[in-house]
Amino acid sequence: MPSGSILESTNRFDFVAPELGYQKSCEITMTKEDPNWQSHIEKRYFFKLPGYYVRGNVSVDIYHDLYFSMQYFVNPDGSTNLENDPNQPFQEP
């Protein structure tokens, strides 16, 4: 990430982005010899960008023309709290 960094989230209910521990990149490696090999992978990440924290759900499927999708949440005020604002209507992507 040229102007940001990334951190994998291991808890699907993380709504507050950590302030430390981010890296410039991440890699998902899976070889055919891996006994846990799968064609579809879903991961959760926090992204630290200039002035913003982002929580994203990433989905990759190699059997659908290398299908990639990402759903993300950004707090426009720049805080680490990425919970849905109950005063704002939730919009499905």
DRENTORKOL-3810 file (N, C-alpha, C; in nm, 4 decimals):
REM DRENTORKOL-3810
@n.u->0.0844; n.v->-0.1162; n.w->0.0000; ca.u->0.0000; ca.v->0.0000; ca.w->0.0000; c.u->0.0895; c.v->0.1233; c.w->0.0000
@n.u->0.0975; n.v->0.1927; n.w->-0.1097; ca.u->0.1909; ca.v->0.3054; ca.w->-0.1207; c.u->0.1714; c.v->0.4151; c.w->-0.0164
@n.u->0.0476; n.v->0.4498; n.w->0.0169; ca.u->0.0275; ca.v->0.5588; ca.w->0.1131; c.u->-0.0452; c.v->0.5111; c.w->0.2387
@n.u->-0.0411; n.v->0.3816; n.w->0.2640; ca.u->-0.1096; ca.v->0.3289; ca.w->0.3817; c.u->-0.0473; c.v->0.1997; c.w->0.4278
@n.u->-0.1203; n.v->0.1308; n.w->0.5149; ca.u->-0.0716; ca.v->0.0030; ca.w->0.5653; c.u->-0.1902; c.v->-0.0867; c.w->0.5994
@n.u->-0.1619; n.v->-0.2144; n.w->0.6248; ca.u->-0.2657; ca.v->-0.3153; ca.w->0.6386; c.u->-0.2367; c.v->-0.4047; c.w->0.7596
@n.u->-0.3452; n.v->-0.4536; n.w->0.8227; ca.u->-0.3335; ca.v->-0.5425; ca.w->0.9378; c.u->-0.4495; c.v->-0.6406; c.w->0.9325
@n.u->-0.4206; n.v->-0.7701; n.w->0.9366; ca.u->-0.5274; ca.v->-0.8697; ca.w->0.9330; c.u->-0.6036; c.v->-0.8693; c.w->1.0654
@n.u->-0.7346; n.v->-0.8791; n.w->1.0564; ca.u->-0.8211; ca.v->-0.8877; ca.w->1.1737; c.u->-0.8590; c.v->-1.0338; c.w->1.1936
@n.u->-0.8441; n.v->-1.0828; n.w->1.3134; ca.u->-0.8768; ca.v->-1.2229; ca.w->1.3410; c.u->-1.0088; c.v->-1.2383; c.w->1.4154
@n.u->-1.0751; n.v->-1.1280; n.w->1.4447; ca.u->-1.2024; ca.v->-1.1314; ca.w->1.5154; c.u->-1.3073; c.v->-1.0607; c.w->1.4314
@n.u->-1.4105; n.v->-1.1328; n.w->1.3890; ca.u->-1.5100; ca.v->-1.0729; ca.w->1.2997; c.u->-1.5893; c.v->-0.9615; c.w->1.3660
@n.u->-1.5778; n.v->-0.9456; n.w->1.4973; ca.u->-1.6506; ca.v->-0.8409; ca.w->1.5675; c.u->-1.5606; c.v->-0.7248; c.w->1.6098
@n.u->-1.4415; n.v->-0.7151; n.w->1.5492; ca.u->-1.3544; ca.v->-0.5995; ca.w->1.5736; c.u->-1.4144; c.v->-0.4770; c.w->1.5054
@n.u->-1.4501; n.v->-0.3775; n.w->1.5840; ca.u->-1.5055; ca.v->-0.2543; ca.w->1.5273; c.u->-1.4203; c.v->-0.1327; c.w->1.5595
@n.u->-1.3138; n.v->-0.1536; n.w->1.6362; ca.u->-1.2209; ca.v->-0.0458; ca.w->1.6662; c.u->-1.0857; c.v->-0.0842; c.w->1.6073
@n.u->-1.0378; n.v->-0.0024; n.w->1.5174; ca.u->-0.9110; ca.v->-0.0311; ca.w->1.4501; c.u->-0.7944; c.v->-0.0125; c.w->1.5457
@n.u->-0.7013; n.v->-0.1076; n.w->1.5470; ca.u->-0.5797; ca.v->-0.0889; ca.w->1.6276; c.u->-0.4992; c.v->0.0286; c.w->1.5718
@n.u->-0.4230; n.v->0.0913; n.w->1.6563; ca.u->-0.3402; ca.v->0.2031; ca.w->1.6102; c.u->-0.2009; c.v->0.1568; c.w->1.5692
@n.u->-0.1591; n.v->0.0384; n.w->1.6154; ca.u->-0.0248; ca.v->-0.0123; ca.w->1.5874; c.u->-0.0304; c.v->-0.1510; c.w->1.5247
@n.u->0.0820; n.v->-0.1946; n.w->1.4666; ca.u->0.0945; ca.v->-0.3302; ca.w->1.4156; c.u->0.0716; c.v->-0.3439; c.w->1.2658
@n.u->0.0542; n.v->-0.2350; n.w->1.1950; ca.u->0.0269; ca.v->-0.2396; ca.w->1.0511; c.u->0.1544; c.v->-0.2636; c.w->0.9713
@n.u->0.1375; n.v->-0.3226; n.w->0.8522; ca.u->0.2493; ca.v->-0.3482; ca.w->0.7613; c.u->0.2179; c.v->-0.2846; c.w->0.6265
@n.u->0.3191; n.v->-0.2693; n.w->0.5443; ca.u->0.3011; ca.v->-0.2096; ca.w->0.4110; c.u->0.2314; c.v->-0.3038; c.w->0.3130
@n.u->0.2354; n.v->-0.4348; n.w->0.3392; ca.u->0.1735; ca.v->-0.5297; ca.w->0.2473; c.u->0.1381; c.v->-0.6581; c.w->0.3212
@n.u->0.0601; n.v->-0.7416; n.w->0.2559; ca.u->0.0319; ca.v->-0.8753; ca.w->0.3076; c.u->0.0220; c.v->-0.9694; c.w->0.1882
@n.u->0.0392; n.v->-1.0961; n.w->0.2145; ca.u->0.0362; ca.v->-1.1944; ca.w->0.1067; c.u->-0.0417; c.v->-1.3160; c.w->0.1533
@n.u->-0.1282; n.v->-1.3643; n.w->0.0668; ca.u->-0.2003; ca.v->-1.4888; ca.w->0.0921; c.u->-0.1370; c.v->-1.5930; c.w->0.0016
@n.u->-0.0755; n.v->-1.6940; n.w->0.0605; ca.u->-0.0082; ca.v->-1.7980; ca.w->-0.0160; c.u->-0.0763; c.v->-1.9312; c.w->0.0093
@n.u->-0.1083; n.v->-2.0001; n.w->-0.0992; ca.u->-0.1682; ca.v->-2.1321; ca.w->-0.0860; c.u->-0.1144; c.v->-2.2181; c.w->-0.2002
@n.u->-0.0476; n.v->-2.3268; n.w->-0.1656; ca.u->0.0049; ca.v->-2.4170; ca.w->-0.2672; c.u->-0.0861; c.v->-2.5389; c.w->-0.2787
@n.u->-0.0778; n.v->-2.6084; n.w->-0.3893; ca.u->-0.1635; ca.v->-2.7261; ca.w->-0.4098; c.u->-0.1307; c.v->-2.8382; c.w->-0.3117
@n.u->-0.0104; n.v->-2.8356; n.w->-0.2532; ca.u->0.0279; ca.v->-2.9365; ca.w->-0.1545; c.u->-0.0302; c.v->-2.9073; c.w->-0.0157
@n.u->-0.0794; n.v->-2.7871; n.w->0.0039; ca.u->-0.1346; ca.v->-2.7474; ca.w->0.1339; c.u->-0.2610; c.v->-2.8283; c.w->0.1627
@n.u->-0.2671; n.v->-2.9021; n.w->0.2736; ca.u->-0.3866; ca.v->-2.9830; ca.w->0.3044; c.u->-0.5110; c.v->-2.8977; c.w->0.3316
@n.u->-0.4913; n.v->-2.7675; n.w->0.3590; ca.u->-0.6049; ca.v->-2.6774; ca.w->0.3819; c.u->-0.6378; c.v->-2.5931; c.w->0.2592
@n.u->-0.5864; n.v->-2.6336; n.w->0.1418; ca.u->-0.6100; ca.v->-2.5583; ca.w->0.0195; c.u->-0.7585; c.v->-2.5437; c.w->-0.0062
@n.u->-0.7975; n.v->-2.4260; n.w->-0.0534; ca.u->-0.9365; ca.v->-2.4006; ca.w->-0.0899; c.u->-0.9410; c.v->-2.2994; c.w->-0.2034
@n.u->-1.0457; n.v->-2.3046; n.w->-0.2828; ca.u->-1.0571; ca.v->-2.2140; ca.w->-0.3970; c.u->-1.1136; c.v->-2.0783; c.w->-0.3587
@n.u->-1.1753; n.v->-2.0686; n.w->-0.2428; ca.u->-1.2382; ca.v->-1.9441; ca.w->-0.1993; c.u->-1.1817; c.v->-1.9050; c.w->-0.0628
@n.u->-1.1371; n.v->-1.7813; n.w->-0.0517; ca.u->-1.0804; ca.v->-1.7315; ca.w->0.0731; c.u->-1.1490; c.v->-1.6011; c.w->0.1102
@n.u->-1.1846; n.v->-1.5892; n.w->0.2365; ca.u->-1.2382; ca.v->-1.4633; ca.w->0.2895; c.u->-1.1520; c.v->-1.4207; c.w->0.4066
@n.u->-1.1114; n.v->-1.2954; n.w->0.4058; ca.u->-1.0264; ca.v->-1.2398; ca.w->0.5107; c.u->-1.0821; c.v->-1.1037; c.w->0.5519
@n.u->-1.0459; n.v->-1.0639; n.w->0.6735; ca.u->-1.0839; ca.v->-0.9324; ca.w->0.7252; c.u->-0.9561; c.v->-0.8554; c.w->0.7568
@n.u->-0.9555; n.v->-0.7290; n.w->0.7183; ca.u->-0.8369; ca.v->-0.6458; ca.w->0.7383; c.u->-0.8758; c.v->-0.5080; c.w->0.7904
@n.u->-0.7796; n.v->-0.4450; n.w->0.8573; ca.u->-0.7854; ca.v->-0.3029; ca.w->0.8858; c.u->-0.6837; c.v->-0.2361; c.w->0.7950
@n.u->-0.7197; n.v->-0.1218; n.w->0.7426; ca.u->-0.6305; ca.v->-0.0424; ca.w->0.6592; c.u->-0.6116; c.v->0.0921; c.w->0.7273
@n.u->-0.4880; n.v->0.1360; n.w->0.7319; ca.u->-0.4568; ca.v->0.2668; ca.w->0.7877; c.u->-0.4134; c.v->0.3549; c.w->0.6718
@n.u->-0.4954; n.v->0.4534; n.w->0.6408; ca.u->-0.4690; ca.v->0.5454; ca.w->0.5310; c.u->-0.4456; c.v->0.6844; c.w->0.5885
@n.u->-0.3889; n.v->0.7753; n.w->0.5115; ca.u->-0.3677; ca.v->0.9109; ca.w->0.5642; c.u->-0.5004; c.v->0.9732; c.w->0.6100
@n.u->-0.5155; n.v->0.9896; n.w->0.7392; ca.u->-0.6344; ca.v->1.0540; ca.w->0.7941; c.u->-0.7531; c.v->0.9629; c.w->0.8187
@n.u->-0.7441; n.v->0.8328; n.w->0.7837; ca.u->-0.8587; ca.v->0.7432; ca.w->0.7970; c.u->-0.8155; c.v->0.6031; c.w->0.8397
@n.u->-0.9055; n.v->0.5375; n.w->0.9088; ca.u->-0.8949; ca.v->0.3939; ca.w->0.9339; c.u->-1.0094; c.v->0.3275; c.w->0.8591
@n.u->-0.9853; n.v->0.2090; n.w->0.8048; ca.u->-1.0843; ca.v->0.1366; ca.w->0.7252; c.u->-1.0862; c.v->-0.0078; c.w->0.7731
@n.u->-1.2057; n.v->-0.0657; n.w->0.7800; ca.u->-1.2190; ca.v->-0.2090; ca.w->0.8045; c.u->-1.2760; c.v->-0.2686; c.w->0.6770
@n.u->-1.2139; n.v->-0.3752; n.w->0.6269; ca.u->-1.2584; ca.v->-0.4338; ca.w->0.5020; c.u->-1.2695; c.v->-0.5840; c.w->0.5077
@n.u->-1.3691; n.v->-0.6356; n.w->0.4394; ca.u->-1.3869; ca.v->-0.7793; ca.w->0.4211; c.u->-1.3489; c.v->-0.8100; c.w->0.2770
@n.u->-1.2523; n.v->-0.8981; n.w->0.2584; ca.u->-1.2003; ca.v->-0.9307; ca.w->0.1257; c.u->-1.2368; c.v->-1.0739; c.w->0.0916
@n.u->-1.2835; n.v->-1.0944; n.w->-0.0317; ca.u->-1.3206; ca.v->-1.2272; ca.w->-0.0793; c.u->-1.2508; c.v->-1.2536; c.w->-0.2123
@n.u->-1.1833; n.v->-1.3684; n.w->-0.2223; ca.u->-1.1139; ca.v->-1.4074; ca.w->-0.3452; c.u->-1.1585; c.v->-1.5484; c.w->-0.3810
@n.u->-1.1929; n.v->-1.5690; n.w->-0.5090; ca.u->-1.2357; ca.v->-1.7006; ca.w->-0.5574; c.u->-1.1635; c.v->-1.7287; c.w->-0.6885
@n.u->-1.0763; n.v->-1.8286; n.w->-0.6908; ca.u->-0.9974; ca.v->-1.8543; ca.w->-0.8121; c.u->-1.0764; c.v->-1.9251; c.w->-0.9213
@n.u->-1.1905; n.v->-1.9823; n.w->-0.8892; ca.u->-1.2683; ca.v->-2.0540; ca.w->-0.9908; c.u->-1.3652; c.v->-1.9650; c.w->-1.0666
@n.u->-1.3699; n.v->-1.8387; n.w->-1.0355; ca.u->-1.4567; ca.v->-1.7449; ca.w->-1.1067; c.u->-1.3721; c.v->-1.6325; c.w->-1.1644
@n.u->-1.2836; n.v->-1.6678; n.w->-1.2558; ca.u->-1.1948; ca.v->-1.5708; ca.w->-1.3212; c.u->-1.1223; c.v->-1.4832; c.w->-1.2205
@n.u->-1.0680; n.v->-1.5452; n.w->-1.1175; ca.u->-0.9991; ca.v->-1.4738; ca.w->-1.0106; c.u->-1.0863; c.v->-1.3622; c.w->-0.9546
@n.u->-1.2050; n.v->-1.3986; n.w->-0.9167; ca.u->-1.3028; ca.v->-1.3058; ca.w->-0.8600; c.u->-1.2497; c.v->-1.2446; c.w->-0.7308
@n.u->-1.2627; n.v->-1.1134; n.w->-0.7188; ca.u->-1.2201; ca.v->-1.0399; ca.w->-0.6005; c.u->-1.3293; c.v->-0.9402; c.w->-0.5644
@n.u->-1.3663; n.v->-0.9370; n.w->-0.4381; ca.u->-1.4605; ca.v->-0.8343; ca.w->-0.3939; c.u->-1.4186; c.v->-0.7846; c.w->-0.2569
@n.u->-1.4612; n.v->-0.6635; n.w->-0.2253; ca.u->-1.4269; ca.v->-0.6042; ca.w->-0.0972; c.u->-1.5420; c.v->-0.5181; c.w->-0.0487
@n.u->-1.5804; n.v->-0.5404; n.w->0.0746; ca.u->-1.6788; ca.v->-0.4566; ca.w->0.1414; c.u->-1.6019; c.v->-0.3824; c.w->0.2497
@n.u->-1.6202; n.v->-0.2515; n.w->0.2582; ca.u->-1.5399; ca.v->-0.1773; ca.w->0.3548; c.u->-1.6218; c.v->-0.0717; c.w->0.4275
@n.u->-1.5701; n.v->-0.0322; n.w->0.5424; ca.u->-1.6335; ca.v->0.0665; ca.w->0.6284; c.u->-1.5285; c.v->0.1698; c.w->0.6674
@n.u->-1.5629; n.v->0.2970; n.w->0.6509; ca.u->-1.4723; ca.v->0.4067; ca.w->0.6814; c.u->-1.5435; c.v->0.5021; c.w->0.7763
@n.u->-1.4727; n.v->0.5476; n.w->0.8783; ca.u->-1.5276; ca.v->0.6505; ca.w->0.9649; c.u->-1.4771; c.v->0.7845; c.w->0.9111
@n.u->-1.5659; n.v->0.8681; n.w->0.8569; ca.u->-1.5201; ca.v->0.9916; ca.w->0.7935; c.u->-1.4549; c.v->1.0915; c.w->0.8885
@n.u->-1.4737; n.v->1.0747; n.w->1.0204; ca.u->-1.4090; ca.v->1.1688; ca.w->1.1119; c.u->-1.2653; c.v->1.1274; c.w->1.1445
@n.u->-1.2206; n.v->1.0128; n.w->1.0910; ca.u->-1.0824; ca.v->0.9696; ca.w->1.1083; c.u->-1.0544; c.v->0.8919; c.w->1.2350
@n.u->-1.1551; n.v->0.8681; n.w->1.3194; ca.u->-1.1299; ca.v->0.7937; ca.w->1.4429; c.u->-1.1167; c.v->0.6444; c.w->1.4140
@n.u->-1.0715; n.v->0.5703; n.w->1.5136; ca.u->-1.0541; ca.v->0.4261; ca.w->1.4985; c.u->-1.1839; c.v->0.3484; c.w->1.5175
@n.u->-1.2915; n.v->0.4135; n.w->1.5623; ca.u->-1.4201; ca.v->0.3466; ca.w->1.5826; c.u->-1.4900; c.v->0.3301; c.w->1.4485
@n.u->-1.5071; n.v->0.2052; n.w->1.4045; ca.u->-1.5660; ca.v->0.1777; ca.w->1.2740; c.u->-1.7037; c.v->0.1140; c.w->1.2856
@n.u->-1.7701; n.v->0.1316; n.w->1.3996; ca.u->-1.9066; ca.v->0.0821; ca.w->1.4160; c.u->-2.0019; c.v->0.1651; c.w->1.3321
@n.u->-2.1120; n.v->0.1033; n.w->1.2944; ca.u->-2.2156; ca.v->0.1743; ca.w->1.2214; c.u->-2.2755; c.v->0.2838; c.w->1.3105
@n.u->-2.2934; n.v->0.4023; n.w->1.2561; ca.u->-2.3545; ca.v->0.5132; ca.w->1.3297; c.u->-2.5047; c.v->0.4903; c.w->1.3339
@n.u->-2.5643; n.v->0.4733; n.w->1.4524; ca.u->-2.7089; ca.v->0.4462; ca.w->1.4608; c.u->-2.7933; c.v->0.5634; c.w->1.4107
@n.u->-2.7339; n.v->0.6825; n.w->1.3964; ca.u->-2.8085; ca.v->0.7979; ca.w->1.3471; c.u->-2.8065; c.v->0.8076; c.w->1.1951
@n.u->-2.7284; n.v->0.7204; n.w->1.1302; ca.u->-2.7195; ca.v->0.7197; ca.w->0.9848; c.u->-2.7831; c.v->0.5929; c.w->0.9300
@n.u->-2.8559; n.v->0.6027; n.w->0.8196; ca.u->-2.9143; ca.v->0.4795; ca.w->0.7629; c.u->-2.8045; c.v->0.3893; c.w->0.7083
@n.u->-2.8181; n.v->0.2594; n.w->0.7340; ca.u->-2.7220; ca.v->0.1626; ca.w->0.6827; c.u->-2.7523; c.v->0.1361; c.w->0.5356
@n.u->-2.6498; n.v->0.1421; n.w->0.4520; ca.u->-2.6666; ca.v->0.1193; ca.w->0.3095; c.u->-2.5940; c.v->-0.0083; c.w->0.2698
@n.u->-2.6677; n.v->-0.1003; n.w->0.2117; ca.u->-2.6067; ca.v->-0.2239; ca.w->0.1609; c.u->-2.5211; c.v->-0.1891; c.w->0.0414
@n.u->-2.4045; n.v->-0.2527; n.w->0.0283; ca.u->-2.3172; ca.v->-0.2266; ca.w->-0.0877; c.u->-2.3790; c.v->-0.2793; c.w->-0.2158
END
